[in-house]
Amino acid sequence: MKNELHPYQDRKKLKWNGFYLSEHTSQLAKEKKEQAVLWPQKPLMMQGEISQILTTALTKNQPITLQKEELDQEGHYLPDIVGVIQAYDELGLFIAGEKVHYDEIRHVALGRSVKWSDLT
């Protein structure tokens, strides 16, 4: 026998959606969109090729795009790290506020410098 004294049915999580801040929901949407992108596996480079490109990037202060030999939980590659080399030591380099060890680098390429006159 159904209890007719309390016909109200709780909407559970749906009723709490109004309490999220707009910044929070936009951040959640951004993270979901980033997770939907599958980053392709780039060709594995030899250590000599990597050091040659890194030397060129350092001497010319050019940005690089770097793919680490690291996979997420689903076995997909992480997004490329893009930026100018900020510092380096005998173990690795600092790019975009992140330390990357030399043995973690799968692929590296010189990026394109954007001039202020090219911006619209």
CORKA-V126139 format. One record per backbone hydrogen bond with DSSP energy under -1.0 kcal/mol. CO is the residue of the C=O (numbers start at 0). NH is the residue of the N-H. E is the energy in kcal/mol with one decimal. If there is no record, write none. Layout:
BEGIN
co->CO nh->NH e->E
co->CO nh->NH e->E
END
This chain:
BEGIN
co->10 nh->13 e->-1.5
co->12 nh->15 e->-1.4
co->15 nh->18 e->-1.8
co->16 nh->19 e->-1.2
co->20 nh->24 e->-2.3
co->21 nh->25 e->-2.2
co->22 nh->26 e->-2.1
co->23 nh->27 e->-2.4
co->24 nh->28 e->-2.2
co->25 nh->29 e->-2.1
co->26 nh->30 e->-2.4
co->27 nh->31 e->-2.2
co->28 nh->32 e->-2.1
co->29 nh->33 e->-2.4
co->30 nh->34 e->-2.0
co->31 nh->35 e->-1.2
co->45 nh->49 e->-2.1
co->46 nh->50 e->-2.4
co->47 nh->51 e->-1.8
co->48 nh->52 e->-2.1
co->49 nh->53 e->-2.5
co->50 nh->54 e->-2.2
co->51 nh->55 e->-2.0
co->52 nh->56 e->-2.5
co->53 nh->57 e->-2.1
co->54 nh->58 e->-2.5
co->55 nh->59 e->-2.1
co->56 nh->61 e->-1.6
co->62 nh->110 e->-3.9
co->63 nh->82 e->-2.0
co->64 nh->108 e->-2.0
co->65 nh->80 e->-2.9
co->66 nh->105 e->-2.9
co->66 nh->106 e->-1.7
co->67 nh->69 e->-1.9
co->69 nh->77 e->-1.1
co->71 nh->74 e->-1.4
co->75 nh->71 e->-2.6
co->80 nh->65 e->-2.5
co->82 nh->63 e->-2.9
co->86 nh->93 e->-3.2
co->90 nh->101 e->-2.1
co->91 nh->88 e->-2.8
co->92 nh->99 e->-3.1
co->93 nh->85 e->-2.9
co->93 nh->86 e->-1.0
co->94 nh->97 e->-1.6
co->97 nh->94 e->-2.6
co->99 nh->92 e->-2.6
co->100 nh->103 e->-1.7
co->101 nh->104 e->-1.1
co->103 nh->68 e->-3.5
co->105 nh->44 e->-2.4
co->106 nh->66 e->-3.0
co->108 nh->64 e->-2.6
co->114 nh->117 e->-1.1
END
